[in-house]
Amino acid sequence: MQRLQVGVHNLGRVIQRRGRSALDTHIIINEFHDIVSIVELHPELNRILLPGYSAIHSTARSFVRYLAEQGIPHTTVNQYKPEAQFSISFQGRSIDCIILNSTSTASRVKYDFLLEQFRRHLVF
């Protein structure tokens, strides 16, 4: 995290999963990881990547729900789609959040496409 100045983290500390499915529609976050503490401990963090956006319990939508629950202000998410961006305001810092395609094995997006998408947002 310190080298790349990017955070990629699983949001769910406790989840409910239907069987062994990797589909976002089959995963519900019952308890979030303490993302606030991670952000506090890493002042170098200035970008958060959110892989997965389409399902109601996707990473991007769950993260926005977490922000609301924690009272963390953020710009409006105009559309949940790949490479859409918004930012959060946290203790005087602005952190960019970028929605990407899901890395789930259930996704139909090709690995090479995902790799290039992540490279674009990890290297800046």
Order of alpha helices (4+ residues) and beta strands (2+ residues): beta-beta-alpha-beta-alpha-beta-beta-alpha
